[in-house]
């Protein structure tokens, strides 16, 4: 389950990062982060690294909670990516 948690979490982050860059390239505007693909990728990568560390720490004492949060947060990020993919100029 720990592997599934980490895969879901990281997949969501990668999908969000890639779809954000694609939306910016199509003329979209980022509301929360910057208008730079590379800066946004660095921010999201840092968030993914810190989140992975945090989830692993939480997993040590509360594995079910950590797995639930990791999967839910990853799914949420995939939802953001789906929305980003609909952005048009």
C-alpha positions in Angstrom: 0.0 0.0 0.0 2.9 2.4 0.7 4.1 2.1 -2.9 0.6 2.8 -4.2 0.4 5.9 -2.0 3.7 7.3 -3.3 2.8 6.4 -6.9 -0.6 8.1 -6.7 0.9 11.2 -5.0 3.7 11.6 -7.5 1.6 10.8 -10.5 -0.8 13.6 -9.5 2.1 16.1 -9.2 3.7 15.2 -12.5 0.4 15.4 -14.3 -0.3 18.8 -12.7 3.1 20.1 -13.6 3.0 18.9 -17.2 -0.5 20.0 -17.8 0.3 23.5 -16.3 3.2 23.9 -18.8 1.0 22.8 -21.7 -1.8 25.2 -20.7 0.7 28.1 -20.4 2.1 27.2 -23.8 -1.5 27.4 -25.2 -1.8 30.9 -23.8 -3.5 30.1 -20.5 -2.7 32.0 -17.3 -1.7 30.4 -14.0 -3.7 31.8 -11.1 -1.8 30.5 -8.1 1.8 30.1 -9.2 3.9 32.0 -11.7 3.6 32.3 -15.5 6.9 30.4 -16.0 6.8 26.7 -16.7 10.2 26.1 -15.3 9.6 28.0 -12.1 6.2 26.2 -11.6 7.9 22.8 -12.2 10.5 23.6 -9.5 7.8 24.6 -7.1 5.7 21.5 -7.7 8.7 19.3 -7.6 9.6 20.7 -4.2 6.1 20.2 -3.0 6.2 16.6 -4.3 9.5 15.9 -2.5 8.3 17.4 0.8 4.9 15.7 0.5 6.5 12.3 -0.1 8.7 12.8 2.9 5.7 13.8 5.0 3.6 10.9 3.8 6.4 8.4 4.6 6.7 9.9 8.1 3.0 9.7 8.7 2.9 6.1 7.3 5.2 5.0 10.1 2.6 5.7 12.7 -0.7 5.9 10.8 -0.4 3.9 7.6 -4.1 3.9 6.7 -4.4 7.6 7.1 -1.2 8.2 5.0 -2.4 6.0 2.2 -5.8 7.7 2.2 -4.3 11.2 2.1 -1.7 10.2 -0.6 -4.2 8.7 -2.9 -6.8 11.4 -2.4 -4.3 14.2 -2.9 -2.9 12.5 -6.0 -6.4 12.1 -7.4 -7.1 15.8 -6.7 -4.0 16.7 -8.6 -5.0 14.5 -11.5 -8.3 16.5 -11.5 -6.4 19.7 -11.7 -4.4 18.3 -14.6 -7.7 17.4 -16.4 -8.9 20.9 -16.0 -5.6 22.3 -17.2 -5.9 20.2 -20.3 -9.2 21.9 -21.2 -7.6 25.4 -21.1 -7.6 27.1 -24.4 -6.4 30.5 -25.5 
